[in-house]
Amino acid sequence: MTRKLFVVAFLAALAVATAVAFAAMRAQRRQKSDAHASSTGASESDSGAAHARVPVVVELFTSEGCSSCPPADALLARMDEKQPVEGAEVIALAQHVDYWNYLGWSDPYSSHELSERQGAYARAFGRDGVYTPQMVVDGRAEFPGGSSDRAFEAIAKAAREPKAEVLLTRADARTKTDAPVRLSLRVEKLPKLSDGDAAEVMLAITEGELSSDVSRGENSGRKLKHVGVVRSLAKLGELSAGAFSTETSVTPDKAWRRENLRAVVFLQERAGRRVVGASSIKLFD
């Protein structure tokens, strides 16, 4: 073999070897990338499962005629907007009572029905009377409504409790129509209730982004803002075991802003007052 041919053969062999090595490196990198992507995907999937939120009903008994209520209203609004408790979906129910209306300002969102509901809680909790602001979490824990630490602790605990599966759906609903909104409800996997008790199926219609310019009473001169204001509350039925399904329709008052309305269904023990399931959807597109 001449020197020239030897050089040519050597260079050809070197090129082949380099190509083979480069291909092997690319395959190795691809395997590592695929493995990383697979690991990342699993991690993201696990993270998504870990961050699934459990509905927790947070009721605030409040009044625009109560000077200590605005901070509690603000706390409820913050929890509704920010959802700060990991693992929990806060469903806000602001229930304006009417027993402070004599102080000079009649709360436009108050009702005697909601005052009576708070009275039922007082009896269940063994209290002698009622007060505002009072926060009740899933019907189990009650405390002054402005206490964020107690609220977050109670909400986190409630999110760990067993809950029924509550599927709430609606037919197509548009804001520019006066037709009733049809709702369908299906409840499954009801957890064990207290002995001898039954779960009432309640439907609340709430309105957000409400405000008042208070001109009299303890909050005179203040602009008060509210979320999750309960506009109506009705019982759809009850169950003590098994599944439950029903359909109903809602015709909102014309004074309510439809784009800010929500339908909230929650299951609550009739005697024990424990909430064992809930769901919430926008009432209109």
N, C-alpha and C positions, 0 to 999 in steps of 0.2 A: 504494500500500500504506500503510495507516495505521500509526502508530507502534506500536500495540498488536500488530498482526499481525506487524510486523517483529521485535519482541522475541520473540514466540512462535516464529517461524521460526528465529531465531538460536539460541534455546535448544535447539530440536529438533536443529538441525544440529550444535551443540556436543555434545549427548548422543550422537549417532551417531558422531561423530569419536572421542569418548572411549572408546566401546565398542569401536570398531575397533582403537584403539591398545592398549587393555587386552588384547584377544584376541591381538594380535600379540606382546605381551610374554609372555603365558602360553605361547604356542607356542614362542617362543624359549627360555624357561626349560625347557620340557619337552624340547626337543632337547638342551640342554646336560646336563640330568639323565640322559637316555637315553645320551648319549655317555659321561658319567662312569660310569654303571652298567656299560656295555659294557666300558669300560677297566678298571674294578675287577674285573669278572668274569674278564677275560682275565688280569689280574695274579694273581688268586687261583688260576686254573687253572695258570698257569705256576709259581706258588709251590708248588702241590701236586705238580707234576711234579718240581720241583727238590728237594722234600723226600722223595721216594720213597726208602725205605731198602733197602739191599742186605744180605742176611744174611751175617754174619761169625761164624765159629765161634771162640770163645775158650775154650781148655782151660786149666784150672788144676790142676796136680798138687800136691796138698796132703796134710796129715795133721794130725789132732788131737794127735798126739804130737810135733809140731814147733813150738817156741816162736816161730819167725819166720813161721809161716804165718797167724795170725789177721789181720794187716793186709792180706795178699793176699786172704784170704777176704772181708774187708770191701770191698776194691776191686771184686772180682767182683760182690758183691751190689749195690754202688752202680751199676755199669755195667748190670747186669741190670734194675734198677729205673728208673734215670734215663735210660738210653740217651743218654749225653752226646756221642757222636761223630756229628756231622751226616752224614747220608747212609748211616749204617750201622745195621743191626739186630744188636745183640750177642746171640748165642746162647750162653749160659753152660753149660759142661760142667765141673763140679767133679769131679775124678777123685782119689779118696782112695787113696793107695798104702799098702801094708802093711809096708814095710821098716823103719818106725820103731816098730812095735808092741812091740818088745822093750824099749823105754825105760821101761815101767811102765804105759802106757795103750794098750789095744788099740782103735784107731779102729773104731767100729761100722759105718762106711760104707766101710771099706777092702776092697780085693780084690787078690789076686795078679795077676789078669788086667790090672788097670789099671797095676800096677807094670811088667808086661811091655810094655804099650803105651808107657809112658814110655821103657822101654829101647829100643824100636824107634825112637823119636824121637832118642835119644842117638846111635844108629848113623847115622841119616840126617843129623844135624847134625855128625857127626864128633867127638862128645864122648867122653871116656874113661869117664864115669860119669853118674849121675843126681843130682838135688838137689831140695829143696823149699824154698820154693814156686817152681815153674817155670810160667810162662805161655807158651802156644803159640797164636799167632794164625793161623788158616787153614792150619796146618801149615807155614807159611813162616818165621815169625819166632819166636824164643824168647828169654826174658830173665827175670830174677828177678821173681816174681809181684807184688811190691808196688810196682813202678815204674809210676805212672799216666802219666807223660809218654811213656814208651816204649810203653805199652799203647795210648794214644790215637793216637799216631803210626802204629803198626803197623795198628791197626783202620781208620783213615782210608785208608791205602794199600791195604789188602785190599779195601775197599769199591769201589775204582776198578778192580779187576781184572775181566776177563770171567768171568761165571758162567753155569752152566746154569740153565734154568728147572725148578724142582722144585715140583711140585704134590702136596701131601700132604693127603688128606681122610680123614675117618672116618665110619662109620655112627653113628647116634644112640647116644650112650653116657651112661648115667646112673650117678651114684655109688651108688645103692642097688640094685645088681644085681651078681651074680658072673659074668655072662656075659662071654666074651672080647670085646675091642674090635676090630672089623674096620677095617683101614686100607687105603687105596688109594693107590698112588704112581705118578706119571707124571713122567719126566724127558725134557726136550727141550733142544735147542740146546746140547749139550755143547761147551764150548770145546776148542780143540786141546790135547791132552795132550802130556806129554814123550815123546820118541821111544821107542817100545817099551813104554810104560807103559799101564796100564789103571786105570780108576777103580772102586774098591770102593764099593758102596752100603751104608752103615752105618745102623743104626737104634739110637738110644739112648733109653732111658726115664729121665727125670730127675725128681727130686722136690725141691720147694722148701720153704721155711719149716721147716727142720730145725734142731735144736739139741741140744747135749749139755752136761751139767754134769760137767766133767772133774774127777775126784777124785784122779788120780795123774799122774805123769810131768811133763814140762816145762811143761804148761799147767794144772797142778793148781790148783783153786779158781776156774777161769774158766768162764764160760758161753759156749760157742762157737756161732755161728749160721751156717747155710749155705744157699746157693741152688744150683739146678741140679745137685744131686748125682746122679751117674750110678749108677742102680740096675741097669741091664743094658745090654749092648752086643752087638749081633749083626750079622752080615753078611747082607744080603738078596740080593746078586748083584754083578755087575760088568759094565762096558761099556767099550769103547775108542772108540766112535763111534756116531753116530745116537741113537736114542731108547731108553728103557727103561721098562717098566711091570710092576707086580706088585701082588699083594694079600697081606696077611698079617694075623695076629691077635695080640693081646697079652692075656695074662692076668696082671694084676699080683699080686704077693704080698699076702696079706691084711694084712700089717703096714704096708704103704705107705698113706699118706693119699691117697685117690684124687683129691680136689679139688686137690691140689698136684702132680699128675703131668702131664708133658708128653712128647710123642713128638717126637724130633728125628731127621731124616734128613739125612745129609751124604754127599757124594761126595768120596772122597779117593784120590789117586794111590797105588797100592800101593807103588811104590818111592820116588818122589819125595816123598810125604806131603803134597803140595799139595792143599788143599780147593778144589774147583771148583764147589761149589753146595751149598745147604742150605735146609732149611725146618723150621719148628717149629709145633706146634699143641697146644692143651690136649687131654689124653686123655679127660677127662670134663667134663660140663656142671657 
